Amino acid sequence: MKKRIKISFIPCILFVFLLILTKHAQADDHIAGHRHLADPATLVYNGRVYLYASNDDDNSDDKDSGYRMKSIVCISSSDMKNWTDHGVVFEAPRDVTWAARTWAPSVIARNGKIYLYFGNGGSGIGVATASSPIGPFKDPLGKKLIDNETPGVQPAKNMWLFDPMAFLDDDGQAYLYFGGNGEDNMRVIKLNEDMISVNGRASSFHVPAFFEASWMHKRNGKYYFSYSSNPKAEMRIDYMMSKNPTTGFVYKGIIGAQPPHNNNNNHHGIFEFKGKWYHAYHNRVVAIKKGIPPVYKRNLAIEELNYQPDGSIVQITYTANGVTQIGAVNPYQRNEAETLQDQDGIMTKNTADGGMLVSDMKNNNWIKIQGVDFGKRGPKRFSAQVSGLSPGTILEVRAGSLDGKQIAKLVSTGKQAAGLQLYTAKAEPIKEKQDLYLVVSGDDTAKGIDIDWWRFQQR
């Protein structure tokens, strides 16, 4: 999962060594940079990819904070560039009274339900269920699914009982992989069809330099078990291959070296989406750029994953702009403001109807939406649902860059109205595919504005 390098697990001298071990010069990409998220789990569902993450916003900025994650955040995308923030979808003890932590989730869909597995710190694994990928998730058992009494878990030396990975095979059999902190501490157990109970004993196979972050995926009939290696092996993501989901695994090499601007625990997720394979991971570049201690403030990033003809994985080269956009954003439909590619200075919050909005945007704050396709005709008007727009504050829409052509602007018509209001303005000519920026400008002393959604009209 990821919490490690939990100073209690690794000697301080090693921790210092890892912090100065900066071999990589490449820049990092990041997604959802307004949040601190880690340990990505993946779910491809109805044309979108959902990432579920340990919520590092639960951790303080203190370099000695420790890992306190007690909630899981979900973000999703249909184009791999613009990500929708769905907020906290599961939280302890709100949704699971027996647990105090919700570390490193794994999520799977089956029989019309979504199943979310999580670690209660390193002391056991729970499961939650929902009817939608964005929750709400609830605890169906009222207790742990996996603990030290589960057959086959023990004996183990200093076992970390966390980092679940749920995998559903083509024949309908589901498995749960978990464990950490030792080459013989990986476990796998069958799940029953109900996905909330286990079948038989847990088994194991030897995993060289195994530390944490079990992951299983299948491609062209081959099973790939990948994981984070231990500090001695630089916390890479390594992998093994087999023709069987529980036995016969042979070490094959490195999927990805320690990510640049990480130098600490490593965690990943692998998924196929719209014909391409991807590697989601976390690093600490957002905290580094903010100038805050990065140890407990991670962020998500993604790279494409490629394979050789023999099925082996091409080692990832980390980039500053990890993936290519799939498709484009339609500006002539309602677009949620919390769907964005990049931002500066924003936050998100829940709305009364269970949705989300971008909140408290002040002077010079902005959001970027990548690849908006206006077509050959172009729009006539721009509308947005906004609150807090007061005299002296403008919401500008610009194309291409923060200093690009102003396409539209929303201004207050008088006294600030309470609550969300619909604002509409003339749109200047714009065609074809463009990146859009929604920028707040005006009085530095003005209160922030909230944006719920936006769209253009062609008449």
ChimeraX attribute file (.defattr): number of C-alpha atoms within 10 A of each C-alpha:
attribute: neighborCount
match mode: 1-to-1
recipient: residues
	/A:1	35
	/A:2	25
	/A:3	28
	/A:4	21
	/A:5	22
	/A:6	18
	/A:7	15
	/A:8	9
	/A:9	12
	/A:10	12
	/A:11	11
	/A:12	13
	/A:13	9
	/A:14	13
	/A:15	17
	/A:16	12
	/A:17	13
	/A:18	19
	/A:19	13
	/A:20	9
	/A:21	16
	/A:22	14
	/A:23	11
	/A:24	14
	/A:25	9
	/A:26	13
	/A:27	14
	/A:28	23
	/A:29	21
	/A:30	21
	/A:31	24
	/A:32	23
	/A:33	21
	/A:34	16
	/A:35	22
	/A:36	26
	/A:37	29
	/A:38	35
	/A:39	32
	/A:40	31
	/A:41	30
	/A:42	25
	/A:43	22
	/A:44	20
	/A:45	15
	/A:46	8
	/A:47	11
	/A:48	15
	/A:49	21
	/A:50	23
	/A:51	25
	/A:52	28
	/A:53	28
	/A:54	32
	/A:55	29
	/A:56	26
	/A:57	18
	/A:58	18
	/A:59	19
	/A:60	15
	/A:61	17
	/A:62	13
	/A:63	13
	/A:64	13
	/A:65	14
	/A:66	18
	/A:67	24
	/A:68	20
	/A:69	26
	/A:70	24
	/A:71	25
	/A:72	26
	/A:73	25
	/A:74	24
	/A:75	24
	/A:76	25
	/A:77	20
	/A:78	21
	/A:79	21
	/A:80	20
	/A:81	25
	/A:82	25
	/A:83	22
	/A:84	21
	/A:85	26
	/A:86	24
	/A:87	22
	/A:88	20
	/A:89	19
	/A:90	25
	/A:91	22
	/A:92	17
	/A:93	14
	/A:94	13
	/A:95	17
	/A:96	22
	/A:97	12
	/A:98	15
	/A:99	23
	/A:100	18
	/A:101	23
	/A:102	28
	/A:103	31
	/A:104	30
	/A:105	30
	/A:106	28
	/A:107	25
	/A:108	22
	/A:109	21
	/A:110	13
	/A:111	9
	/A:112	9
	/A:113	15
	/A:114	21
	/A:115	24
	/A:116	29
	/A:117	27
	/A:118	28
	/A:119	29
	/A:120	23
	/A:121	24
	/A:122	20
	/A:123	16
	/A:124	22
	/A:125	25
	/A:126	26
	/A:127	27
	/A:128	24
	/A:129	24
	/A:130	19
	/A:131	14
	/A:132	14
	/A:133	28
	/A:134	20
	/A:135	18
	/A:136	16
	/A:137	21
	/A:138	19
	/A:139	19
	/A:140	13
	/A:141	14
	/A:142	15
	/A:143	16
	/A:144	19
	/A:145	17
	/A:146	24
	/A:147	16
	/A:148	14
	/A:149	8
	/A:150	15
	/A:151	16
	/A:152	16
	/A:153	23
	/A:154	14
	/A:155	10
	/A:156	16
	/A:157	12
	/A:158	11
	/A:159	19
	/A:160	24
	/A:161	26
	/A:162	32
	/A:163	32
	/A:164	33
	/A:165	27
	/A:166	29
	/A:167	23
	/A:168	20
	/A:169	13
	/A:170	9
	/A:171	6
	/A:172	11
	/A:173	13
	/A:174	21
	/A:175	24
	/A:176	24
	/A:177	24
	/A:178	29
	/A:179	30
	/A:180	29
	/A:181	21
	/A:182	21
	/A:183	17
	/A:184	19
	/A:185	25
	/A:186	28
	/A:187	23
	/A:188	23
	/A:189	24
	/A:190	22
	/A:191	19
	/A:192	15
	/A:193	15
	/A:194	12
	/A:195	26
	/A:196	19
	/A:197	14
	/A:198	20
	/A:199	13
	/A:200	13
	/A:201	13
	/A:202	21
	/A:203	16
	/A:204	18
	/A:205	16
	/A:206	17
	/A:207	22
	/A:208	18
	/A:209	21
	/A:210	26
	/A:211	29
	/A:212	33
	/A:213	29
	/A:214	29
	/A:215	25
	/A:216	23
	/A:217	20
	/A:218	20
	/A:219	11
	/A:220	6
	/A:221	11
	/A:222	15
	/A:223	20
	/A:224	26
	/A:225	23
	/A:226	27
	/A:227	31
	/A:228	31
	/A:229	30
	/A:230	22
	/A:231	21
	/A:232	10
	/A:233	16
	/A:234	18
	/A:235	25
	/A:236	24
	/A:237	28
	/A:238	23
	/A:239	26
	/A:240	20
	/A:241	23
	/A:242	17
	/A:243	14
	/A:244	12
	/A:245	19
	/A:246	18
	/A:247	13
	/A:248	13
	/A:249	19
	/A:250	17
	/A:251	16
	/A:252	15
	/A:253	17
	/A:254	19
	/A:255	22
	/A:256	22
	/A:257	20
	/A:258	25
	/A:259	28
	/A:260	19
	/A:261	23
	/A:262	23
	/A:263	25
	/A:264	26
	/A:265	29
	/A:266	31
	/A:267	29
	/A:268	27
	/A:269	25
	/A:270	24
	/A:271	19
	/A:272	18
	/A:273	18
	/A:274	12
	/A:275	5
	/A:276	10
	/A:277	15
	/A:278	18
	/A:279	21
	/A:280	22
	/A:281	24
	/A:282	29
	/A:283	31
	/A:284	27
	/A:285	23
	/A:286	24
	/A:287	21
	/A:288	16
	/A:289	9
	/A:290	9
	/A:291	9
	/A:292	14
	/A:293	16
	/A:294	24
	/A:295	26
	/A:296	31
	/A:297	28
	/A:298	26
	/A:299	30
	/A:300	27
	/A:301	28
	/A:302	25
	/A:303	22
	/A:304	18
	/A:305	21
	/A:306	17
	/A:307	12
	/A:308	8
	/A:309	7
	/A:310	6
	/A:311	14
	/A:312	17
	/A:313	18
	/A:314	14
	/A:315	16
	/A:316	17
	/A:317	14
	/A:318	22
	/A:319	16
	/A:320	12
	/A:321	14
	/A:322	21
	/A:323	17
	/A:324	11
	/A:325	13
	/A:326	15
	/A:327	13
	/A:328	17
	/A:329	20
	/A:330	16
	/A:331	20
	/A:332	17
	/A:333	12
	/A:334	14
	/A:335	19
	/A:336	20
	/A:337	26
	/A:338	28
	/A:339	24
	/A:340	22
	/A:341	22
	/A:342	20
	/A:343	19
	/A:344	14
	/A:345	15
	/A:346	20
	/A:347	15
	/A:348	21
	/A:349	18
	/A:350	14
	/A:351	11
	/A:352	7
	/A:353	6
	/A:354	10
	/A:355	14
	/A:356	22
	/A:357	23
	/A:358	23
	/A:359	22
	/A:360	19
	/A:361	24
	/A:362	24
	/A:363	21
	/A:364	15
	/A:365	17
	/A:366	21
	/A:367	24
	/A:368	24
	/A:369	24
	/A:370	21
	/A:371	23
	/A:372	19
	/A:373	19
	/A:374	21
	/A:375	14
	/A:376	10
	/A:377	11
	/A:378	20
	/A:379	22
	/A:380	16
	/A:381	18
	/A:382	23
	/A:383	20
	/A:384	23
	/A:385	19
	/A:386	24
	/A:387	21
	/A:388	22
	/A:389	29
	/A:390	20
	/A:391	15
	/A:392	13
	/A:393	23
	/A:394	20
	/A:395	25
	/A:396	18
	/A:397	23
	/A:398	21
	/A:399	21
	/A:400	17
	/A:401	13
	/A:402	18
	/A:403	10
	/A:404	13
	/A:405	15
	/A:406	20
	/A:407	20
	/A:408	22
	/A:409	21
	/A:410	20
	/A:411	16
	/A:412	16
	/A:413	11
	/A:414	9
	/A:415	9
	/A:416	12
	/A:417	14
	/A:418	9
	/A:419	11
	/A:420	16
	/A:421	15
	/A:422	12
	/A:423	18
	/A:424	19
	/A:425	16
	/A:426	16
	/A:427	20
	/A:428	15
	/A:429	15
	/A:430	19
	/A:431	13
	/A:432	12
	/A:433	18
	/A:434	20
	/A:435	17
	/A:436	24
	/A:437	25
	/A:438	24
	/A:439	23
	/A:440	23
	/A:441	17
	/A:442	15
	/A:443	15
	/A:444	12
	/A:445	10
	/A:446	15
	/A:447	15
	/A:448	19
	/A:449	21
	/A:450	24
	/A:451	25
	/A:452	23
	/A:453	20
	/A:454	21
	/A:455	19
	/A:456	24
	/A:457	16
	/A:458	13
	/A:459	7
